[in-house]
């Protein structure tokens, strides 16, 4: 095997980094069992061979003061307004309104719209104190999904962003989690100790 190192204009390097991040954000499935390095490699190969037109979905975070914050994708934060503007006006980046709640589905897998919404809402892993960006997290059913529809709907109100490490913790025996209507998430350990994670908008208001 061998490696590839690239250097170029900031906005182009940020775009490449964002595309790679977007390509590796989707969890492995039976239909697509590729690992993260394999997805990253295939994305680069497709782009160089012009097989696909890869778009990048950037979720705008709606702040209480009316401004929009960008996600913490690699390289995006390094762009100045002029560089980012060139990417936006060129039609390379696509934004999604985080205030429009996508509909629930009967399937176990989350839709792309649901993923974008939860990333914009949660911003980081919902384990108390964890700061892993939501774009690098997995989506998890707070109430476990049931195929018969009796409980655990695939709905954004029943979903949270959670990093791989704390996803494993959640599914260890004795752990319980509850999400309330205001977005607060309460974790209960096997010993009965509870910790609370406040929603992002509540932290903004403090």
Secondary structure, DSSP 8 states (H G I E B T S, - for coil): ---------HHHHHHHHHHHHHHHSS---SS----HHHHHHHHHHHHHTT-----EEEE-EE-TTS-EE----TTGGG--HHHHHHHHHTT-EEEE-TTS----BSSSS--HHHHHHHHHHH-B-SSTT---BGGGSEEEESS---TTSSS--BSGGGEEEE-HHHHHHHTSTT-EEEE-TTS-EEEE-TTS-EEEE--HHHHHH-
